[in-house]
Amino acid sequence: MSSRDLILGRIRAALGDTAVPDVPRAYRPAGSLPADLDLLVDRLVDYKAVVHRGRAVAAVVASLHPGRLVVPPGIDPSWLPPGIEVVEDEHDADAVLTAATVAVAETGTIVLDGSADQGRRVISLLPDLHICVVRPDQVVAAVPDAIARLDPGRPLTWISGPSATSDIELNRVEGVHGPRRLHVILADVA
């Protein structure tokens, strides 16, 4: 007899003849709500991310003065301003520029899946600044919509604002588990 069988047997014995009620499974299905870009922006700002709308990607990147910028191999070259120091897949950089796979408006979460324009997970976690480009067609309303778009076999990184944690006295500490600053560019085109 396995430990699982032993535990379940004890639970059944404790319940006796008590009927176990059916648990409702009427979860909200994917596609039941429209994506709301303003809600995404509101959630991102609430998480202390900076959102840029209506500006060209290269102009935003240039304005941030990112120093050594890590870019994955599939990044659109038009996103890079002239004169910026670009490195590929290095750990010693000041910032990283990635695309996204999907963004969830309801939770303000951005998901990366390691595609060519997002790179390996480590490049989005080590630099102090993460600049992430999200197209409006990648924004979905809720988590079920995001799950429907994702491949569970890919290495998924879920980002809800800059890295932050709190100690036992609830003092917020930023940058412990990832970038301390997150800039999201919500752009139709480069």
C-alpha positions in Angstrom: 0.0 0.0 0.0 1.4 3.4 -1.0 1.4 6.5 1.2 -1.2 8.0 -1.0 -3.6 5.0 -0.6 -3.0 5.1 3.2 -3.9 8.8 3.4 -7.0 8.5 1.2 -8.1 5.5 3.2 -7.9 7.5 6.4 -9.9 10.3 4.8 -12.6 7.9 3.6 -12.8 6.3 7.1 -13.1 9.7 8.7 -15.9 10.8 6.4 -17.8 7.6 6.8 -21.0 7.6 4.9 -21.0 11.4 4.4 -21.6 12.3 0.8 -18.9 14.4 -0.7 -20.5 17.3 -2.5 -19.8 18.0 -6.2 -17.4 20.8 -6.6 -18.6 23.3 -9.3 -16.1 23.5 -12.2 -17.8 26.4 -14.0 -14.5 28.3 -14.6 -14.5 31.3 -16.9 -13.5 29.9 -20.3 -10.9 31.4 -22.6 -12.4 34.0 -25.0 -15.2 35.0 -22.7 -13.9 38.6 -22.2 -12.4 41.1 -24.6 -8.8 42.2 -24.1 -8.6 45.7 -22.5 -5.3 47.5 -23.2 -6.1 50.2 -20.6 -6.6 47.6 -17.9 -3.2 46.1 -18.8 -1.5 49.5 -18.5 -3.3 50.2 -15.2 -2.1 46.8 -13.8 1.5 47.3 -15.0 1.7 50.8 -13.5 0.3 49.4 -10.3 3.2 46.9 -10.2 5.6 49.9 -10.7 6.4 49.1 -14.3 6.7 52.1 -16.7 4.5 51.8 -19.8 5.3 53.6 -23.1 2.5 53.9 -25.6 2.5 55.5 -29.1 6.2 55.8 -29.4 8.6 53.9 -31.7 10.5 51.1 -29.9 14.0 52.5 -30.9 13.1 55.9 -29.6 12.1 54.5 -26.2 15.2 52.3 -26.0 17.4 55.3 -26.8 15.7 57.5 -24.2 16.4 54.9 -21.4 20.2 55.0 -22.1 20.5 51.3 -21.3 24.3 51.0 -21.5 25.3 47.5 -22.6 22.0 46.0 -24.0 21.5 42.3 -24.3 19.3 41.3 -27.2 18.1 37.9 -28.2 19.1 36.8 -31.7 15.5 37.2 -33.1 15.0 40.8 -32.1 13.8 43.1 -34.8 16.8 45.2 -35.8 14.6 48.3 -36.2 14.1 48.3 -32.5 17.7 49.2 -31.9 18.7 52.8 -31.9 22.0 53.7 -33.6 25.1 53.9 -31.5 23.9 51.6 -28.7 26.2 48.9 -27.4 24.5 45.6 -28.2 25.6 42.2 -26.9 24.0 38.8 -27.5 23.3 36.3 -24.7 25.7 37.7 -22.2 25.3 37.9 -18.4 27.3 41.1 -17.9 24.9 43.7 -19.2 23.0 46.7 -17.9 19.7 46.0 -19.7 17.8 43.5 -21.8 15.4 44.1 -24.7 12.9 41.3 -25.5 9.6 40.8 -27.2 6.7 38.9 -25.4 4.5 36.0 -26.2 1.4 37.2 -24.5 0.2 39.7 -21.9 -2.7 39.3 -19.5 -4.7 42.5 -19.0 -6.6 41.3 -15.9 -3.4 40.5 -14.0 -0.8 42.8 -15.6 1.3 39.7 -16.4 3.7 39.3 -19.4 4.7 35.9 -20.5 8.0 35.1 -22.3 8.4 31.6 -23.8 12.1 31.6 -24.9 11.3 32.2 -28.6 14.1 33.7 -30.7 12.9 37.3 -30.0 12.8 36.6 -26.2 16.0 34.6 -25.7 17.0 32.3 -22.9 15.3 32.9 -19.5 18.6 34.0 -17.8 19.0 37.1 -20.1 15.7 38.5 -18.9 16.4 37.9 -15.2 20.0 39.2 -14.7 20.1 42.8 -16.0 18.8 45.6 -13.8 16.5 46.9 -16.6 14.1 44.8 -18.7 12.6 46.5 -21.7 9.8 44.4 -23.1 7.9 45.0 -26.3 4.2 43.9 -26.4 2.0 44.2 -29.4 -1.7 45.0 -28.8 -2.7 41.7 -30.6 -0.7 39.8 -27.9 -2.9 41.2 -25.1 -5.6 38.9 -23.8 -8.2 39.4 -21.2 -7.5 36.8 -18.6 -5.2 33.9 -17.6 -7.3 31.2 -19.4 -6.8 33.1 -22.6 -3.1 33.2 -22.1 -2.9 29.5 -21.3 -4.8 28.8 -24.5 -2.0 30.6 -26.5 0.9 29.1 -24.7 2.9 25.9 -25.4 3.4 24.1 -22.1 6.5 22.5 -23.5 8.3 25.9 -23.8 10.2 27.5 -20.9 7.7 30.0 -19.6 8.6 33.1 -17.6 5.7 35.0 -16.1 6.5 38.6 -15.3 4.2 40.8 -13.1 6.2 44.0 -12.7 9.7 44.4 -11.6 11.2 41.8 -9.3 10.2 42.6 -5.7 9.9 40.8 -2.4 9.2 41.8 1.2 11.1 40.8 4.3 9.4 39.6 7.5 8.8 43.3 8.5 7.1 43.9 5.1 9.9 46.1 3.8 9.8 46.0 0.0 13.1 45.0 -1.7 13.4 45.3 -5.4 15.7 43.5 -7.8 16.4 40.4 -5.7 15.0 37.8 -8.2 15.2 39.7 -11.4 15.2 43.2 -12.9 14.6 46.1 -10.6 13.1 48.1 -13.4 10.6 47.1 -16.0 9.7 49.2 -19.0 6.9 47.9 -21.3 6.5 49.3 -24.8 3.0 48.8 -26.0 3.6 49.3 -29.7 1.8 48.5 -33.0 5.0 48.9 -35.0 8.7 49.4 -34.4 
